[in-house]
Amino acid sequence: MLYILYYTETGNTERVALKLKERLKTAVVANINDFDSDILKEEDTLILGCAAYGDEELSAEMEIFVDKINYEWNGKTLGLFGSYGSGDGTWMDRWVKKMDDIGAKVVDNGLRIQRDSIEGRSYDEYAGFFKEVMEMKYSKDSLPKEAVKVGETPFMTGENVFPGILEKHMAPKEKYGYIVVEEGSLDFVWEDNLEEVFTVDKNHPFLIEPERYHHVIITEEVKFKVEFYKFEKEIKESCVEALRPGESFIK
């Protein structure tokens, strides 16, 4: 699970949090005042948001939240974000240093948003920040090095998943295929268009093109069937694959 936690008084930081959630629908967005911090003991990655207050200071509420669970931050990956009005965003530098000092790994020195520009921004302007957080959360280093089986259904891991399916079952320019999810769902993201998400389930099959692979983030274990068609002979072939939650695949 990915948590996007924020503190806000004016609603600006909440709006940014909801824009970030547009990219990963299964993320949990919550105000820190309504959140049980004990949940974070089992999480290694999360996103925190807080605006600059006063003379470019972190809010007292966020300071208290961070200090309350000080012992839990060591080794966690954090994406920090927030908005500011006047000034140059140096409150974020202080926040990044604070989290670094207690052992957290902060992604790309935080995302700083000038307050007056929030409403005019679409998700794609935050895509680079989000992509870095997700790649650290679902890094290939955390994946199993070898494929394993569950019953007769293979788990395909690492970067070989979709190229592997295509190479195994599709001759370039001869076939196309639909992914039909049997259990769970997949989010497909165009590698060059991160804000466009396609959720695939048993009612919404997805067309695979032999010459185009996709960046995929798996948020839950899924079992899916791939049906392939060869035009000239009208032959239909099928295979079944499974993926583990948290796996991320980039061409």
Secondary structure, DSSP 8 states (H G I E B T S, - for coil): --EEEEE-SSSHHHHHHHHHHTT-TT-EEEEGGG--GGGGGG-SEEEEEE-EETTTEE-HHHHHHHHHTGGG-TT-EEEEEEEESSS-SHHHHHHHHHHHHTT-EEGGG-EEEEGGGSTT--GGGGHHHHHHHHHHHT-GGGS-SS--EETTEEB--GGGHHHHHHHHH--TTTEEEEEEEEES-EEEEETTEEEEEEEEBTTB-EEEBTTB--EEE--S-EEEEEEEEETTTTEEEEEEEEE-TT-EE--
